[in-house]
């Protein structure tokens, strides 16, 4: 019998909570009290639990139910996850998970129950949906073990639960020649978002990274641009997807001049136009920040306008496939996966698995070269 201390660190600093722990000789398990900000409240919990155990009236505390652990996890989630990720979790938990596990005592949930749940989901939903649910369950049980301390690490029912394989979908990409036709077209050059198209196609940046660039990210002395934050569809600025995504990229003269001219015009307008009072490098026609959804829409419109005037239209690719095009074209040209993954802010493994789409002519060349070598 004792009062324990739980500590963890989040954006608000080091958090400390006190909780009672009492041994239940009937079940041969520890009974854990609620997290308390004050030690004296945990002491009172300890006395109450002892009294309930002695009278036989003790029931499962709120902290020991899966639903209560999930609620506490969601309360702290804003300090742990990006807004877009948190929004996804808040949608998936009540719609796919809550009704199944909410009332269960958390240390009574077994791996077989989780696996049956996954099997049921996989029969009705796509692997991406099932994997999101598995991620949420893993996070809740991890929170229950590390932060709430209501579950032993060895009792984690997620041990051995495998995520589903997501079928590989080859992305359609543009060749160098197609990108050249697009970026050198007078119609596209006249488009207000032309500098953003150049950054996406020539540097392989994520759309949210392009939207999140600010004036200070353009370093004139070294002709570089620093990528360190993103702008999501709800208008929130966030850190890059991973720490490895923070990078400084050299801008060749042509690309540097395009971006610099855009910044110069924007800064001139900023001196007197109220909508330009922000530090975003790229803006809408009205001077406001461009979120990824709008940027994607502007790209589709520009591509349609281009194709309407061309005898040989370009494939209709989504904006994100500009990133795939950059990876595929440069990898096909012989650039190393390490160099390209550094430019794109990925690990080499992710680059190879997700972005470098080997075209038929490249695989043909490999087979022809090997056959010639043998004979």
C-alpha positions as CSV (number, residue, x, y, z in Angstrom):
1,X,0.0,0.0,0.0
2,X,1.4,3.3,-1.0
3,X,1.0,6.6,-2.9
4,X,3.0,6.6,-6.2
5,X,4.2,9.5,-8.3
6,X,3.7,9.6,-12.1
7,X,5.7,12.2,-14.1
8,X,5.8,12.9,-17.8
9,X,6.9,15.8,-20.1
10,X,4.8,17.6,-22.6
11,X,4.7,21.1,-24.2
12,X,3.6,22.6,-20.9
13,X,6.7,21.1,-19.1
14,X,7.1,18.4,-16.5
15,X,3.7,17.1,-15.3
16,X,3.4,15.4,-11.9
17,X,0.5,13.4,-10.6
18,X,-0.1,11.2,-7.4
19,X,-2.1,8.0,-7.3
20,X,-2.9,5.4,-4.7
21,X,-1.9,1.7,-5.1
22,X,-3.5,-1.0,-2.9
23,X,-3.0,-4.7,-3.2
24,X,-6.2,-6.7,-3.6
25,X,-5.6,-10.2,-2.0
26,X,-8.8,-11.5,-3.6
27,X,-7.9,-10.9,-7.2
28,X,-4.1,-10.9,-6.6
29,X,-3.9,-7.6,-8.5
30,X,-3.1,-4.0,-7.6
31,X,-5.9,-1.5,-7.4
32,X,-5.0,1.9,-8.7
33,X,-6.6,5.1,-7.7
34,X,-7.2,8.2,-9.9
35,X,-4.4,10.6,-10.9
36,X,-4.4,13.5,-8.4
37,X,-2.6,16.9,-8.6
38,X,-2.3,16.9,-4.8
39,X,-0.7,14.1,-2.7
40,X,-3.3,14.5,0.1
41,X,-6.1,13.6,-2.4
42,X,-4.2,10.4,-3.4
43,X,-3.8,9.5,0.4
44,X,-7.6,9.9,0.8
45,X,-8.1,7.6,-2.3
46,X,-5.9,5.0,-0.7
47,X,-7.9,5.0,2.6
48,X,-11.2,4.8,0.6
49,X,-10.0,1.8,-1.5
50,X,-8.8,0.0,1.6
51,X,-12.1,0.5,3.3
52,X,-14.0,-0.7,0.1
53,X,-11.8,-3.8,-0.1
54,X,-12.4,-4.6,3.5
55,X,-16.2,-4.3,3.1
56,X,-16.2,-6.1,-0.3
57,X,-17.8,-3.2,-2.1
58,X,-14.9,-2.2,-4.2
59,X,-15.6,-1.9,-7.9
60,X,-13.4,-1.1,-10.9
61,X,-12.2,2.5,-10.8
62,X,-12.7,4.8,-13.7
63,X,-9.0,4.7,-14.6
64,X,-9.2,1.0,-15.1
65,X,-11.8,1.0,-17.8
66,X,-10.7,1.3,-21.4
67,X,-13.1,4.1,-22.0
68,X,-11.7,6.3,-19.2
69,X,-8.1,5.6,-20.3
70,X,-9.1,6.6,-23.8
71,X,-10.7,9.8,-22.6
72,X,-7.6,10.8,-20.6
73,X,-5.5,10.0,-23.7
74,X,-7.6,12.3,-25.9
75,X,-7.3,15.0,-23.3
76,X,-3.5,15.0,-23.4
77,X,-3.4,14.3,-27.2
78,X,-3.2,18.0,-28.3
79,X,0.3,18.0,-26.6
80,X,1.4,14.8,-28.3
81,X,0.2,15.0,-31.9
82,X,-0.1,17.3,-34.9
83,X,-3.6,19.0,-35.3
84,X,-4.4,17.0,-38.4
85,X,-3.4,13.7,-36.7
86,X,-5.5,14.6,-33.7
87,X,-8.5,15.4,-35.8
88,X,-8.3,12.0,-37.4
89,X,-8.0,10.3,-34.0
90,X,-11.0,12.2,-32.7
91,X,-13.1,11.0,-35.6
92,X,-12.0,7.3,-35.7
93,X,-12.1,6.6,-31.9
94,X,-15.9,7.3,-31.4
95,X,-16.9,5.9,-34.8
96,X,-14.9,2.6,-34.9
97,X,-13.5,1.8,-31.4
98,X,-15.4,3.3,-28.5
99,X,-18.6,1.1,-28.5
100,X,-16.5,-2.1,-28.8
101,X,-14.1,-1.6,-25.8
102,X,-15.4,1.4,-23.8
103,X,-16.9,-0.5,-20.8
104,X,-14.3,-3.2,-20.5
105,X,-11.7,-3.3,-17.7
106,X,-8.5,-2.5,-19.5
107,X,-6.5,-5.3,-18.0
108,X,-9.1,-7.8,-19.1
109,X,-8.7,-7.1,-22.8
110,X,-6.8,-9.9,-24.4
111,X,-4.8,-10.1,-27.7
112,X,-7.4,-12.5,-29.1
113,X,-10.2,-9.9,-28.6
114,X,-8.1,-7.3,-30.4
115,X,-7.3,-9.8,-33.3
116,X,-11.0,-10.7,-33.7
117,X,-11.8,-7.0,-33.8
118,X,-9.2,-6.4,-36.5
119,X,-10.5,-9.4,-38.5
120,X,-14.0,-8.0,-38.4
121,X,-12.9,-4.5,-39.5
122,X,-10.7,-5.9,-42.3
123,X,-13.8,-7.7,-43.7
124,X,-15.7,-4.4,-44.1
125,X,-13.1,-1.7,-44.4
126,X,-9.9,-0.9,-46.4
127,X,-6.5,-1.7,-44.9
128,X,-5.8,2.1,-44.4
129,X,-8.9,2.4,-42.1
130,X,-8.0,-0.8,-40.1
131,X,-4.4,0.4,-39.6
132,X,-5.6,3.7,-38.3
133,X,-7.7,1.9,-35.7
134,X,-4.7,-0.3,-34.8
135,X,-2.6,2.8,-34.3
136,X,-5.2,4.4,-32.0
137,X,-5.5,1.2,-29.9
138,X,-1.7,1.0,-29.7
139,X,-1.5,4.6,-28.5
140,X,-4.2,4.2,-25.9
141,X,-2.6,1.1,-24.4
142,X,0.8,2.7,-24.5
143,X,-0.7,5.7,-22.6
144,X,-2.3,3.3,-20.0
145,X,1.1,1.6,-19.4
146,X,3.5,4.6,-19.5
147,X,1.5,7.5,-18.1
148,X,-1.5,6.1,-16.2
149,X,0.4,3.0,-15.0
150,X,-2.8,0.9,-14.9
151,X,-1.4,-1.9,-17.0
152,X,1.9,-3.8,-16.9
153,X,4.0,-3.6,-20.1
154,X,3.9,-7.4,-20.4
155,X,0.1,-7.3,-20.4
156,X,-0.2,-5.0,-23.4
157,X,-2.7,-6.8,-25.7
158,X,-1.3,-5.1,-28.8
159,X,1.8,-7.3,-28.7
160,X,1.7,-9.5,-31.7
161,X,-1.1,-7.6,-33.5
162,X,0.0,-6.9,-37.1
163,X,-1.0,-4.1,-39.3
164,X,-2.6,-5.0,-42.6
165,X,-0.5,-4.7,-45.8
166,X,-1.7,-1.8,-48.0
167,X,-1.8,-2.8,-51.7
168,X,0.8,-1.0,-53.7
169,X,-0.6,1.5,-56.1
170,X,1.8,2.8,-58.8
171,X,1.6,6.6,-59.0
172,X,1.3,8.2,-62.4
173,X,4.2,10.7,-62.9
174,X,5.4,13.2,-65.4
175,X,8.6,12.8,-67.3
176,X,11.3,15.5,-67.5
177,X,9.9,16.4,-71.0
178,X,6.4,16.8,-69.7
179,X,7.5,18.9,-66.7
180,X,9.5,21.1,-69.1
181,X,6.4,21.6,-71.3
182,X,4.3,22.5,-68.3
183,X,6.7,25.0,-66.6
184,X,7.8,26.6,-69.9
185,X,4.2,27.1,-71.1
186,X,3.3,30.9,-71.4
187,X,-0.1,29.9,-69.9
188,X,1.5,28.4,-66.8
189,X,4.1,31.1,-66.5
190,X,1.4,33.7,-66.3
191,X,-0.4,31.8,-63.5
192,X,-0.2,33.5,-60.1
193,X,0.9,30.2,-58.5
194,X,3.7,29.5,-61.0
195,X,6.5,29.9,-58.3
196,X,4.8,27.3,-56.1
197,X,4.5,24.9,-59.1
198,X,8.2,25.3,-59.7
199,X,9.1,24.5,-56.0
200,X,6.9,21.4,-56.1
201,X,8.1,20.0,-59.4
202,X,11.8,21.0,-59.1
203,X,12.5,20.4,-55.4
204,X,10.0,17.6,-54.7
205,X,8.5,19.3,-51.6
206,X,5.3,18.3,-49.9
207,X,2.4,20.6,-50.7
208,X,2.0,21.5,-47.0
209,X,5.8,22.4,-46.9
210,X,5.4,24.7,-49.9
211,X,2.4,26.4,-48.3
212,X,4.3,26.8,-45.0
213,X,7.4,28.6,-46.3
214,X,7.9,32.0,-44.8
215,X,10.0,35.1,-45.8
216,X,12.8,34.3,-43.5
217,X,13.2,30.8,-45.0
218,X,14.8,32.4,-48.2
219,X,18.4,32.9,-47.3
220,X,19.8,35.2,-50.0
221,X,23.4,35.0,-48.9
222,X,23.6,31.3,-49.7
223,X,20.8,31.1,-52.3
224,X,19.0,28.6,-50.1
225,X,15.6,27.9,-48.8
226,X,15.0,26.3,-45.5
227,X,12.1,23.9,-45.0
228,X,11.1,23.6,-41.3
229,X,7.3,23.9,-41.0
230,X,4.0,23.1,-42.8
231,X,0.6,24.7,-43.1
232,X,-2.3,22.3,-42.9
233,X,-5.8,22.6,-44.6
234,X,-7.2,24.2,-41.4
235,X,-4.7,27.0,-41.5
236,X,-2.5,25.7,-38.6
237,X,1.3,25.9,-38.9
238,X,3.1,22.8,-37.6
239,X,6.6,21.3,-37.5
240,X,7.6,19.2,-40.5
241,X,6.4,15.7,-40.6
242,X,9.6,14.3,-39.0
243,X,12.8,15.9,-37.7
244,X,14.5,14.5,-40.8
245,X,12.3,16.6,-42.9
246,X,13.9,19.8,-41.7
247,X,16.4,20.7,-44.5
248,X,18.0,23.6,-46.4
249,X,17.9,23.3,-50.2
250,X,20.1,25.1,-52.7
251,X,18.2,27.1,-55.3
252,X,19.8,27.2,-58.8
253,X,19.9,30.7,-60.3
254,X,16.7,30.4,-62.4
255,X,14.6,29.0,-59.5
256,X,16.1,31.5,-57.0
257,X,15.2,34.4,-59.3
258,X,11.6,33.2,-59.7
259,X,11.1,32.9,-55.9
260,X,13.0,36.1,-55.1
261,X,10.8,38.1,-57.6
262,X,7.7,36.7,-56.0
263,X,8.9,37.7,-52.5
264,X,9.9,41.2,-53.6
265,X,6.5,41.9,-55.1
266,X,4.8,40.6,-52.0
267,X,6.9,42.7,-49.6
268,X,6.0,45.8,-51.6
269,X,2.3,45.1,-51.2
270,X,2.8,44.2,-47.5
271,X,3.7,47.8,-46.7
272,X,0.2,49.0,-47.3
273,X,-2.2,46.1,-48.0
274,X,-3.9,44.6,-44.8
275,X,-4.2,41.1,-46.2
276,X,-0.4,40.8,-46.6
277,X,0.3,41.3,-42.9
278,X,1.9,37.8,-42.3
279,X,5.2,36.1,-43.0
280,X,4.1,33.5,-45.5
281,X,6.3,33.5,-48.7
282,X,3.5,32.5,-51.0
283,X,0.0,34.0,-51.0
284,X,-3.3,33.8,-52.8
285,X,-4.2,36.5,-55.4
286,X,-5.8,38.5,-52.5
287,X,-2.6,38.2,-50.4
288,X,-3.7,35.5,-47.9
289,X,-1.8,32.3,-47.0
290,X,-2.4,29.3,-49.3
291,X,-3.5,26.1,-47.6
292,X,-2.7,22.7,-49.2
293,X,-6.4,22.1,-50.3
294,X,-6.5,25.4,-52.2
295,X,-3.1,24.9,-53.6
296,X,-4.2,21.5,-54.9
297,X,-7.3,23.1,-56.5
298,X,-5.2,25.9,-58.1
299,X,-2.9,23.2,-59.6
300,X,-5.8,21.3,-61.1
301,X,-7.2,24.4,-62.6
302,X,-3.9,25.4,-64.1
303,X,-3.4,21.9,-65.5
304,X,-6.9,22.0,-67.1
305,X,-6.2,25.4,-68.6
306,X,-2.9,24.0,-70.0
307,X,-4.4,20.9,-71.5
308,X,-7.3,22.9,-73.1
309,X,-4.7,24.7,-75.2
310,X,-2.5,21.8,-76.0
311,X,-2.7,19.3,-78.9
312,X,-1.0,16.7,-76.7
313,X,-2.4,17.1,-73.2
314,X,-0.5,16.0,-70.1
315,X,-1.7,13.2,-67.8
316,X,-4.1,14.4,-65.1
317,X,-2.0,13.9,-61.9
318,X,-2.8,15.2,-58.4
319,X,-0.5,17.8,-56.9
320,X,1.2,15.4,-54.6
321,X,2.4,13.4,-57.7
322,X,4.7,16.3,-58.5
323,X,6.8,14.9,-55.6
324,X,6.6,11.4,-57.0
325,X,7.7,12.8,-60.4
326,X,10.7,14.5,-58.9
327,X,11.8,11.3,-57.2
328,X,11.2,9.0,-60.1
329,X,12.9,11.2,-62.7
330,X,16.0,11.8,-60.7
331,X,16.4,8.2,-59.5
332,X,16.0,7.0,-63.1
333,X,18.8,9.4,-64.0
334,X,21.1,7.7,-61.6
335,X,21.0,10.0,-58.5
336,X,21.5,8.0,-55.3
337,X,18.6,7.3,-53.0
338,X,20.5,8.8,-50.1
339,X,20.9,12.2,-51.9
340,X,17.4,12.3,-53.1
341,X,15.9,11.2,-49.8
342,X,17.8,14.1,-48.1
343,X,16.4,16.6,-50.6
344,X,12.9,15.3,-50.1
345,X,13.1,14.9,-46.3
346,X,12.5,11.2,-46.2
347,X,14.5,8.1,-45.1
348,X,16.1,6.2,-48.0
349,X,13.8,3.3,-47.2
350,X,10.7,5.4,-47.5
351,X,12.1,7.0,-50.7
352,X,12.6,3.6,-52.3
353,X,9.3,2.1,-51.1
354,X,7.0,5.0,-51.8
355,X,8.4,7.5,-54.2
356,X,10.8,6.0,-56.8
357,X,8.5,4.4,-59.3
358,X,10.6,2.4,-61.8
359,X,9.4,3.0,-65.3
360,X,9.2,0.2,-67.9
361,X,12.0,1.7,-70.0
362,X,14.4,1.6,-67.0
363,X,13.6,-2.0,-66.2
364,X,14.0,-2.9,-69.9
365,X,17.4,-1.2,-69.9
366,X,18.5,-3.2,-66.9
367,X,17.5,-6.5,-68.4
368,X,19.1,-5.6,-71.8
369,X,22.4,-4.7,-70.2
370,X,22.5,-7.9,-68.1
371,X,21.7,-10.1,-71.1
372,X,24.4,-8.4,-73.2
373,X,26.9,-8.9,-70.4
374,X,26.1,-12.6,-70.2
375,X,26.3,-13.3,-73.9
